[in-house]
Amino acid sequence: MEIAYWNKEIETIDRDSLKHLQLKYLKETIGYALRTSLYKKRLQKAGITSPDDIKSLDDLKRIPFTTKDDLRESYPRGLLAVDIGDVIRIHTSSGTTGTPTVIYHTQQDLNNWTELLARCIIATGATRNDVFQNMMSYGLFTGGLGLHYGAEAVGMMVIPAGGGNTRRQIKLMKDFRTSVIHITPSYALHIASKLEEFGVSLNELALRKAYLGAEPYSENTRRKIEDLLRIDVYNSYGLSEMNGPGVSFECVYKCGMHTWEDNYILEVIDPKSGENLDDGEEGELVFTTLRRQATPLLRYRSRDLAYILPGDCECKRTHRRLSRITGRTDDMLIINGVNVFPSQIEEVIMQFPEVGHNYQIYIDKQENLDKLIVKVEIYSKLFTGDLAELEALKRRIKDELRASIVINPTVELHEPGSLPVFEGKAQRVVDKRPAL
Ligand code: DLL
C-alpha cells in the first residue's frame, strides 16, 4: 500500500532523534511555563529556575503533575505565558464546577495545531479532492474549529455544518457529495438511522470515511457504523487542554492512534501511585505540551485510561500508538460528546430554594442519542399549588442547567421521598446507556 504523509520527515523520524527534539522543545516549554504565576512557583520549588536546569527527559519527573483543578484555580489568566496582545484565540471547556478551563493560543500555536490535524487527515488516506463535512459543533468546543483548519490546510472543500439539524446534514451530504465526515459516534448512528426517513439511500451519497471521537465507543460500534454507512471509520482522540482533536489519530491500518510525540510528551501512570508504567500497561494518560507558547501545560493528568500499543506500525510512523480510551478515573460524563460533571448539575439545582435534598441524574439512549434527565425533589407544599407555577419552576431549572452544561436536559419534579435514598454514598448518576 502506498502510504501518504503530510510531513514525512517528522512523522517517520527515528526514535532517538525524536527524543532529542522532545528535549529541545521541553526546554523551550519550561521557558514559557516560567512566565506563568502557577508554574513559576511550582518549578522553583522543584529547583527549576531556568530551561537549562532540564538536562534530560528524565528531569520531567521532577515536575509535579498539573490537574484540571489547577487550571480552574488559575482562571482566567494564571496560566497565560505570553503577552495578551499575542493571543489570537481562546477555547474553554467545562470544569468540575462553574469555572471553565481556558487555553490561549498564539498564531504559532494555531499553526502547529493545524499541522497536526493535516497530518491526521492525510494519515487516513484522505486527499485534497475529498469533501469534508464537519458535524462537530463550532465555538468554544474544540472539535469544530480544530478539524476545520486542518482540512482547509489539506485543501479539502470544507462544509462547516456544525452539530445537529439532521435533515440539513443529510441534504448537504447528498448535494455536495460529502466524502469525509467528522462526527461523534452517537450522532453517526443517529444519522444512519435517519437516512431512510429522509428518503435518501446510501447510493445517493459519496461517503468514504468518518473521523469519530470526543466520546468513548467500542470496536463493535465502529464496525456497526462502518457497515451501516459503508465507510471507513477512524478513531480520533484529544482533549481541550491539549488543543482538542489532533493529539492521537488512527492511520489507514487502524491499529491504535498515533500520538504526535514531537508536540506532546505522553506518559502513562498508575493513577494511584503516580509511577510511570511501561508500554502495554493500562493507566492514566499524562501529557506535556511541547510546542505551545500561550498556555504550556506540564504533566497534565487527563483522567483518561488507556495503554500504549507496543511494536511498530506498518505505516512507518514512529509516533507511538494509543489503545482505545478504556475509561476514566473520575466521574466525568460524556453526553453526546459534551463533558459534564455531576457536580456542575448539583451546583445549579441547589441554587433553587424550592429544591429539596435529593436528586438524580439519569442518562439513557433515545434514537441512538444520549438523553439526560435530571430528577429533582421539591418541597411538597409546591405540589398543592398552581400547576402553572410548577411548569415555570421546571423551565427555570432547565434554562439554568442548559446555560451551565450546554446540554438541554429534561427536568422532572418529584415529591419529597420519591427518589431512592442512600444510606451510604449516594448514587446520584444512573447511566442506562448500553455498555460499550
Ligand atoms: O472532545 C476534543 C475532541 C473533539 C476529540 C473531537 C476528538 C474529536 P474535550 O471536550 O475536552 O475535548 O473532551 C475530552 O473526551 O478526555 C476523553 O475522555 C473524551 N474523548 C475524546 N476523544 C475520545 C475518543 C474533545 N476517541 C475528553 N474515545 C477526553 C474516547 C474520547 N474518549
Residues whose N, C-alpha, C, O or C-beta is under 5 A from the ligand:
A	BS01	DLL	S93 T142 G143 L212 G213 A214 E215 P216 Y217 S236 Y237 G238 L239 S240 E241 G244 P245 S302 D304 I325 G337 N339
